[in-house]
Amino acid sequence: MLRVVVLDEVGAIPIPTATVVLRWTETDQGRRPLRQDVESDGGLVLCVPPDARQATLWAEFGDASSEESVVDIAPGTLHEVELRLRSGSVRTGRLIGEVRDALTDRPVVAAAVSVVGGTAVAETNRQGRFILSGVPVGVHELAVRHLGYATLAHTVAVLRGVTTEVEIGLAPQPVEMAPIVAVATRSRRLEVKGFYERKYWGELIGGATFLTEADIERRRPIFVSHMIADEPGIRLGNCGLRRTNCQLVNIRASSRMAGGCPVKFYLDGTPVRGLGGRRGESIDDLVRPTEIAGIEIYVSASSLAAEFGGSASQCGVVAIWTK
């Protein structure tokens, strides 16, 4: 078991509703990070997976966060972890990204990624991805090194409480070409709601589709339902005149209902009820494409994130987050 408690900076006051973010290190290497709110007493008890060897966790509350804590797992032991939220005067952000070969676009494994002048060093995994947490706010020089590639040095701005995503293309030596760097700042609202964590693991494992504000602006749909229906396995049903007020159904899920199984909707984390009833209400009546910051589409119940699980989600889930 793992018992976690989230406290203020001096360790005197429990912080209720704070979020604990946890990554297991195990032989499988395929388990999603866990995001879970603590109880009213600031505490949380978790069962350790049998194959876990180590846990890395931290706490978040608004723009405040704790330092990362690394726990070595011993079988049959109750591990107690205290996470203290740092005050607003401590200004840090997070860098997350991936490193690829600039010529072949293949992931570069075991590349060393560091902030010049700092102590933290991350190593890319088998997908070429890395995370650097607790980076002080400001402009830093990011260094990326790997044998057989030209060392990259790139200036990156780290913002308070925000994760900055970096895509890096390393140039193989002795090929003479400039490194390729693309930088994008994520939505703070989606970051807090765990959208990017689920997107990272959903795209890694497969079985889910994630649409960002940029994806929606590029496609410029008239109705939200029409854009979601482009996902394989989902189609429009029970439409009104001019194909409006449509219900979205999953034609892959088993159901006794003729024409498919109605998809369950979440809007800003809250289940939406009553869609597709006698009055013909649809998700198009509740939100417009220009109001959306992100969409998560889960066609298969097996790929559902824990936040959207349950028997009512057997036909798949569409989670919509507004700006």
Disulfide bonds with the S-S distance in Angstrom:
Cys239-Cys246 1.99
Cys261-Cys315 1.45
